[in-house]
Amino acid sequence: MMPKIRPMQQSDVDSVYAIELASHRAPWGRDILSDCILVGYDCRVIEIAKEGIRKIVGYTICRNNFNICHILNLCVATPEQRQGYGKLLLQAVLSSLKKATINTVILEVRPSNVAAIKLYEQFGFQQDSIKKGYYKDNNSEEDAILFKKILNANK
């Protein structure tokens, strides 16, 4: 069965939180994930069917303000990575913006996350700037690369 991308619901938060905990050095809290749904951010999950059971394997959270979509979080469960789920999530986000007034998409990524950087570049994102010390976790800091993609300057 094909993966299904759908809006994230409150009932999904525990599954999303489990992926968040396993995937990030500085994971968002469960309450933050829940609040993203409550405040109306564009929150989506991707689920697959394995042995007749639907399982969430990734998610994305975006904040749309004025003409900018800020991808705050795009994550695929570690065991499910490199199977195209991140690509499907990113494509779903970008496709949904075609009819909106959004003309710019931005996101931050760790320089050490080579797979994510390759994915974003494949979709036409370009490095815009560096945010020094953006990621602070485990008594260390890492810069963030701010990536930007212009969708349509005429919007």
N, C-alpha and C positions, 0 to 999 in steps of 0.2 A: 504494500500500500504506500502511496505517495505521502511524503511529509505534509502536514497541515499547519498553516500559519493562521493564528486567530488572536483576537484580543485577549490579553491577560485578564484573568478574573481573580477576585480575592481568594477563591478556592485553590488557585495555582501558586499562591505565595510560598507555601511550605516547600514545594518542589523547586521553585525558582531559587529560594533561599539556600537549599541544599547544593544546587549547582554553584551559586555565588560563593558559598563557603569553601567548596572544593577547588574552585578555579582562581581565586584572587588572594593575593598576599594581604590586602587590606579590604576585606569584603564589606559591602553595604550591610546594614542591619536589616532584620526582617521588617521592622516598622517602617524603615525608609522605603523598602520595596512596596509595602502596602500603601503607604502615603502617595507614592507615584501614581498608583491607580486612582486613589481618592481625589487627587487634585486634577486629574484629567490628562496626564501625560499620555503620549502614544506608547502604550505598553503592549507588547505582543509576545506570544510564545510559539515555538515550533514543536510539534509533537509527531511522534511516529508510532506505528503499531508494531509491537513485538509480541509474538505468540498470542495474538488477540487482545493484548492489553495496550492501551494508549499511554505513551510515556513522553513527558516533556524533556526535550534534549537541548533546548536553548531558548534565549529570550533577547529582546531588545527593548530599551526604554529611551524615548526621545521627548525632548521638550521643544515645542514649536512656539516661537515668539515672533510676531511681526512677519518678516520675510526670511527668518533663519530657523532651520531645524538643527538642533544640537543633539547629536546621538550621545547620550550620557552613558549608556551601557549596552554592549552587544557581546553576548557570551554564549558559548556552546560547551556543554558538559565535556570534560576532558576525555572520557572514553569514546565520545561520539565525534571528536574533532577530526578534521581532514576528510570528511565525507560530504562536504558541500553544504552543510546546514548554515554556516555563517554566511556563505554567499547567497543562499536563498533568503535569509533574514534581511540582509543588506539590500538585495534587489527589491524585496517587498516594501521596505521603507522608501527607497528612491522612487519606485513606481507609484506609490500612494501620493507623492508630492507633485506629480505632473499636473494635476488639476488644481492644486492649491496655489496660494500666493507666495509660497516659499520659493526663493531663488538661490539660497545658499545653504549648504549643509556643512557643519563643522563637527569635529570630534577630536579627542585627545587620545594618544596611544603612547605606551612606554617604548622607548627606543629598543629595549630588549625583546619586545614582542614582534619578532621578525615575520611570523606568519600573518599577523593582523596587518602589518604594514604592507605586505605584498597584496593582501586582499583589497585594502583601500586603494592602493595604487592601480590595481587591476580595474577598479571602478572609476578611475579618473580623479581621485583625490590627490591633491598636491600639498606638499609641506608648506605651511604658511609661516610658522614661527616656532620657537622653543619656549616652553614655560619652565623656568628653572625651579627645581625642587618641588615640582607639582605633586608627585607621589611620595608620601611619607608613611613608611611602615617598617616594622621590625627594627627600629632604631637606625633606619637608613633613609636616604632620599634618592629619587630618580626623577630626572626631567621628564617632561611630556612633549611630544611632538604634536603641535596643533595642525591638523589636516583640514583642508577646505576644498569643497567642490562647488563650483558655480553651475547651477542648473540651467537658468535662462535669464540672461540680463534684462530681457524685455518685460519680465513679470512685474 
